[in-house]
Amino acid sequence: MEERLATRRTDLRADSDPRTDSDPRSGLQSVERAITILKSFSLEKPERGVNELSRDLGLHKSTVSRLMKTLESGGLLSRNPETERYRLGIDLIGLAAQVVSFMDIREVARPLLRQLAEICQETVNLSVLDAGQVVNLEQFVPHTRRVKNIGWVGRRLPPHCTATGKVLLAFLPQDEADGRHPADQVLQADLERFTPHTIIEPEKLREELALVRERGYAIAHEELEEGLNAIAAPVYDHTGQVVASVSVAGPAYRVTPELCPQLAAQSMDVAARISGLLGYDGPLPPPGFREGADRGRLSSSARSEGEGKG
């Protein structure tokens, strides 16, 4: 944020003297300055004063004061009567809620999922947890592959033996009242064995979910279907809750254990970008996987397309 503010100072200083407000450009400049003032607030700086912003933005104090009073009258800022400093206003909550209400995770994710499939040359899914089952919302299959994993949109899968299911179970919010984890409901049920590799022991699955939370992604090696491997990463919404997962799946002879770290990094990178488009501004995937993500990072065109959907 500080870097972005610094890049704006030169432009904002132009016509910073309030005596030049008769200039035809002053209306547009006032809007630009108001936007910059709103974006200067952060968790680290929840309150800002007129003198402070005047110094930071290189604007005349009376200009900053006038803009902040205007934003206050519109409900976008509120003034602390004790400190005379400003905070973001309550009306911003209503505006933010409108953005969230019409934001479709599928629409936001599609461009990034599509290119992830082309980069990995494997099937990519966007999935959610519904009534204790994994449901595929979107799927992209590279057209060049002869051997493909086609899961079909809308298909329901058990969570205990899929990479996506493990991610969605692992990151369910824990009940603070009794300390129980929501995944316990799944763990207490009879876990069906689909292959010799399916984890059906509750304690072993608990350990697996703890590992998923620790490293930030899940792997399923031939647990749902023999010859099929998958990697999945969590997608967060603006509240910090995991609401979906991005997964890469393919034949075990292609999606090998040696390739999994790279695919995990790419999946986490895309999941983090989708999370950002949904308004999440929390920590990114573990630093150890950023280098791997860089090797398969999405092109700027795909990122721009995805961000445009947001």
BAVOZA-51294 format. One line per 4 residues: number of its first residue (from 1); their letters; for each residue x, y, z of C-alpha. Coordinates in nm, 2 decimals, padded with zeros to 4 digits. Layout:
N
NUM) A) X:Y:Z ~ ...
***
This chain:
310
1) MEER) 00.00:00.00:00.00 ~ 00.28:00.24:00.09 ~ 00.45:00.18:-00.25 ~ 00.12:00.25:-00.43
5) LATR) 00.07:00.57:-00.24 ~ 00.42:00.68:-00.32 ~ 00.37:00.63:-00.69 ~ 00.07:00.86:-00.67
9) RTDL) 00.24:01.15:-00.50 ~ 00.37:01.32:-00.81 ~ 00.03:01.32:-00.98 ~ -00.15:01.43:-00.67
13) RADS) 00.08:01.72:-00.60 ~ -00.02:01.88:-00.93 ~ -00.27:02.15:-00.85 ~ -00.25:02.07:-00.48
17) DPRT) -00.31:02.44:-00.39 ~ -00.68:02.48:-00.32 ~ -00.68:02.82:-00.50 ~ -00.66:02.63:-00.83
21) DSDP) -00.98:02.44:-00.78 ~ -01.14:02.65:-01.06 ~ -00.93:02.45:-01.31 ~ -01.16:02.22:-01.52
25) RSGL) -00.95:01.92:-01.42 ~ -01.01:01.98:-01.05 ~ -01.33:01.77:-01.03 ~ -01.15:01.46:-01.17
29) QSVE) -00.85:01.53:-00.95 ~ -01.07:01.55:-00.64 ~ -01.21:01.21:-00.72 ~ -00.87:01.06:-00.76
33) RAIT) -00.75:01.21:-00.44 ~ -01.06:01.09:-00.25 ~ -00.99:00.73:-00.38 ~ -00.63:00.76:-00.27
37) ILKS) -00.74:00.87:00.08 ~ -00.98:00.58:00.11 ~ -00.71:00.33:00.00 ~ -00.46:00.47:00.25
41) FSLE) -00.64:00.31:00.54 ~ -00.53:-00.04:00.64 ~ -00.52:-00.28:00.94 ~ -00.19:-00.12:01.03
45) KPER) -00.33:00.23:01.00 ~ -00.70:00.22:01.08 ~ -00.71:00.59:01.17 ~ -00.56:00.88:00.97
49) GVNE) -00.53:01.24:01.05 ~ -00.54:01.54:00.82 ~ -00.18:01.65:00.88 ~ -00.05:01.29:00.84
53) LSRD) -00.22:01.24:00.51 ~ -00.12:01.59:00.39 ~ 00.24:01.49:00.44 ~ 00.21:01.14:00.30
57) LGLH) 00.02:01.25:-00.02 ~ 00.19:01.58:-00.07 ~ -00.14:01.77:-00.07 ~ -00.23:02.10:00.10
61) KSTV) -00.39:02.05:00.44 ~ -00.71:02.24:00.35 ~ -00.75:02.02:00.04 ~ -00.72:01.70:00.25
65) SRLM) -00.95:01.84:00.52 ~ -01.22:01.93:00.26 ~ -01.20:01.59:00.09 ~ -01.22:01.40:00.42
69) KTLE) -01.52:01.61:00.54 ~ -01.69:01.53:00.21 ~ -01.62:01.16:00.25 ~ -01.75:01.18:00.61
73) SGGL) -02.08:01.34:00.50 ~ -02.12:01.06:00.25 ~ -02.07:00.79:00.52 ~ -01.75:00.67:00.37
77) LSRN) -01.54:00.80:00.66 ~ -01.62:00.86:01.02 ~ -01.44:01.10:01.26 ~ -01.33:01.01:01.61
81) PETE) -01.45:01.31:01.82 ~ -01.18:01.25:02.08 ~ -00.88:01.23:01.85 ~ -01.02:01.42:01.55
85) RYRL) -00.88:01.14:01.33 ~ -01.08:00.95:01.07 ~ -01.17:00.59:01.02 ~ -01.34:00.41:00.73
89) GIDL) -01.72:00.47:00.75 ~ -02.00:00.22:00.81 ~ -02.15:00.28:00.46 ~ -01.86:00.10:00.31
93) IGLA) -01.99:-00.23:00.45 ~ -02.31:-00.20:00.25 ~ -02.11:-00.13:-00.07 ~ -01.88:-00.42:00.00
97) AQVV) -02.18:-00.65:00.06 ~ -02.32:-00.57:-00.28 ~ -01.99:-00.67:-00.44 ~ -01.98:-01.00:-00.26
101) SFMD) -02.35:-01.07:-00.33 ~ -02.31:-01.08:-00.71 ~ -01.96:-01.23:-00.72 ~ -01.97:-01.58:-00.87
105) IREV) -01.67:-01.78:-00.78 ~ -01.70:-01.98:-01.10 ~ -01.70:-01.67:-01.32 ~ -01.40:-01.53:-01.13
109) ARPL) -01.21:-01.86:-01.15 ~ -01.27:-01.98:-01.50 ~ -00.98:-01.79:-01.68 ~ -00.73:-01.90:-01.43
113) LRQL) -00.85:-02.26:-01.42 ~ -00.85:-02.28:-01.80 ~ -00.49:-02.18:-01.82 ~ -00.38:-02.39:-01.53
117) AEIC) -00.52:-02.69:-01.72 ~ -00.31:-02.59:-02.03 ~ 00.00:-02.53:-01.82 ~ -00.02:-02.86:-01.63
121) QETV) -00.18:-03.05:-01.93 ~ -00.40:-03.22:-01.68 ~ -00.77:-03.20:-01.57 ~ -00.84:-02.90:-01.34
125) NLSV) -01.15:-02.88:-01.11 ~ -01.31:-02.62:-00.89 ~ -01.50:-02.79:-00.62 ~ -01.70:-02.72:-00.30
129) LDAG) -01.82:-02.92:00.00 ~ -02.20:-02.98:00.01 ~ -02.39:-03.20:00.26 ~ -02.06:-03.38:00.34
133) QVVN) -01.98:-03.45:-00.02 ~ -01.74:-03.29:-00.28 ~ -01.92:-03.13:-00.57 ~ -01.75:-03.02:-00.89
137) LEQF) -01.85:-02.68:-01.00 ~ -01.62:-02.63:-01.30 ~ -01.38:-02.86:-01.49 ~ -01.13:-02.79:-01.76
141) VPHT) -00.97:-03.07:-01.96 ~ -00.67:-03.01:-02.19 ~ -00.78:-03.11:-02.54 ~ -00.43:-03.24:-02.64
145) RRVK) -00.44:-03.53:-02.39 ~ -00.56:-03.87:-02.50 ~ -00.59:-04.01:-02.15 ~ -00.80:-03.77:-01.95
149) NIGW) -00.97:-03.76:-01.61 ~ -01.32:-03.64:-01.67 ~ -01.52:-03.59:-01.35 ~ -01.82:-03.41:-01.49
153) VGRR) -01.96:-03.09:-01.34 ~ -02.21:-03.16:-01.06 ~ -02.06:-03.50:-00.98 ~ -02.06:-03.59:-00.61
157) LPPH) -01.75:-03.76:-00.46 ~ -01.66:-03.88:-00.10 ~ -01.43:-03.63:00.07 ~ -01.21:-03.88:00.26
161) CTAT) -01.04:-04.02:-00.05 ~ -01.01:-03.72:-00.27 ~ -00.75:-03.44:-00.26 ~ -01.03:-03.18:-00.29
165) GKVL) -01.22:-03.34:-00.01 ~ -00.92:-03.35:00.22 ~ -00.86:-02.98:00.17 ~ -01.22:-02.88:00.23
169) LAFL) -01.24:-03.10:00.54 ~ -00.91:-02.98:00.68 ~ -00.99:-02.61:00.66 ~ -01.35:-02.63:00.80
173) PQDE) -01.38:-02.38:01.08 ~ -01.34:-02.54:01.43 ~ -01.63:-02.51:01.68 ~ -01.48:-02.28:01.95
177) ADGR) -01.75:-02.39:02.20 ~ -01.65:-02.75:02.23 ~ -01.32:-02.76:02.04 ~ -01.45:-03.03:01.80
181) HPAD) -01.36:-03.02:01.44 ~ -01.64:-03.03:01.18 ~ -01.46:-03.31:01.00 ~ -01.54:-03.54:01.30
185) QVLQ) -01.88:-03.61:01.15 ~ -01.72:-03.76:00.84 ~ -01.45:-03.93:01.05 ~ -01.71:-04.10:01.27
189) ADLE) -01.90:-04.25:00.97 ~ -01.80:-04.57:00.81 ~ -01.53:-04.47:00.56 ~ -01.57:-04.67:00.24
193) RFTP) -01.26:-04.83:00.08 ~ -01.24:-04.77:-00.29 ~ -00.88:-04.90:-00.35 ~ -00.61:-05.06:-00.14
197) HTII) -00.47:-04.70:-00.08 ~ -00.80:-04.55:00.06 ~ -00.76:-04.42:00.41 ~ -01.04:-04.56:00.62
201) EPEK) -00.89:-04.54:00.97 ~ -01.02:-04.22:01.14 ~ -00.70:-04.15:01.34 ~ -00.49:-04.18:01.03
205) LREE) -00.72:-03.95:00.84 ~ -00.70:-03.70:01.12 ~ -00.33:-03.70:01.09 ~ -00.36:-03.66:00.71
209) LALV) -00.59:-03.35:00.76 ~ -00.34:-03.20:01.01 ~ -00.07:-03.24:00.75 ~ -00.29:-03.07:00.49
213) RERG) -00.34:-02.77:00.72 ~ 00.04:-02.76:00.78 ~ 00.16:-02.76:00.42 ~ -00.14:-02.59:00.26
217) YAIA) -00.24:-02.85:00.01 ~ -00.36:-03.21:-00.02 ~ -00.26:-03.51:-00.22 ~ -00.45:-03.83:-00.31
221) HEEL) -00.25:-04.11:-00.45 ~ -00.48:-04.37:-00.61 ~ -00.72:-04.34:-00.31 ~ -01.05:-04.30:-00.51
225) EEGL) -00.95:-04.49:-00.82 ~ -00.65:-04.69:-00.90 ~ -00.42:-04.52:-01.15 ~ -00.55:-04.17:-01.06
229) NAIA) -00.36:-03.91:-00.86 ~ -00.46:-03.56:-00.76 ~ -00.34:-03.24:-00.58 ~ -00.57:-02.97:-00.43
233) APVY) -00.53:-02.63:-00.27 ~ -00.78:-02.42:-00.07 ~ -00.97:-02.11:-00.20 ~ -01.06:-01.84:00.06
237) DHTG) -01.34:-01.58:00.05 ~ -01.33:-01.23:00.18 ~ -01.40:-01.35:00.54 ~ -01.10:-01.58:00.54
241) QVVA) -01.31:-01.90:00.52 ~ -01.22:-02.18:00.28 ~ -01.51:-02.20:00.03 ~ -01.37:-02.41:-00.25
245) SVSV) -01.07:-02.59:-00.38 ~ -00.86:-02.60:-00.70 ~ -00.74:-02.95:-00.79 ~ -00.52:-03.10:-01.06
249) AGPA) -00.58:-03.47:-01.14 ~ -00.44:-03.71:-01.39 ~ -00.31:-04.06:-01.45 ~ -00.06:-04.18:-01.19
253) YRVT) 00.21:-04.24:-01.46 ~ 00.19:-03.87:-01.54 ~ 00.10:-03.71:-01.21 ~ 00.40:-03.88:-01.03
257) PELC) 00.52:-03.82:-00.67 ~ 00.82:-03.64:-00.82 ~ 00.59:-03.40:-01.01 ~ 00.35:-03.34:-00.72
261) PQLA) 00.55:-03.05:-00.55 ~ 00.54:-02.85:-00.88 ~ 00.17:-02.92:-00.94 ~ 00.10:-02.83:-00.57
265) AQSM) 00.28:-02.50:-00.61 ~ 00.09:-02.42:-00.93 ~ -00.24:-02.51:-00.77 ~ -00.17:-02.30:-00.46
269) DVAA) -00.07:-02.01:-00.68 ~ -00.40:-02.02:-00.88 ~ -00.60:-02.08:-00.56 ~ -00.44:-01.78:-00.40
273) RISG) -00.51:-01.56:-00.70 ~ -00.88:-01.67:-00.70 ~ -00.89:-01.60:-00.33 ~ -00.76:-01.25:-00.39
277) LLGY) -01.03:-01.18:-00.65 ~ -01.28:-01.29:-00.39 ~ -01.15:-01.03:-00.15 ~ -00.92:-01.24:00.06
281) DGPL) -00.61:-01.05:00.18 ~ -00.46:-01.29:00.42 ~ -00.13:-01.49:00.41 ~ -00.03:-01.65:00.08
285) PPPG) 00.08:-02.01:00.05 ~ 00.39:-02.12:00.24 ~ 00.70:-01.94:00.11 ~ 00.87:-02.27:00.03
289) FREG) 00.64:-02.32:-00.26 ~ 00.66:-01.98:-00.42 ~ 00.97:-02.07:-00.62 ~ 00.79:-02.37:-00.77
293) ADRG) 00.49:-02.16:-00.85 ~ 00.71:-01.91:-01.03 ~ 00.82:-02.18:-01.27 ~ 00.46:-02.24:-01.38
297) RLSS) 00.31:-01.90:-01.31 ~ 00.02:-01.79:-01.52 ~ 00.07:-01.54:-01.79 ~ -00.02:-01.18:-01.74
301) SARS) -00.30:-01.21:-02.00 ~ -00.47:-01.49:-01.80 ~ -00.43:-01.29:-01.48 ~ -00.58:-00.98:-01.64
305) EGEG) -00.87:-01.18:-01.77 ~ -00.94:-01.33:-01.43 ~ -00.90:-01.00:-01.25 ~ -01.14:-00.84:-01.50
309) KG) -01.40:-01.10:-01.40 ~ -01.37:-00.99:-01.04
***
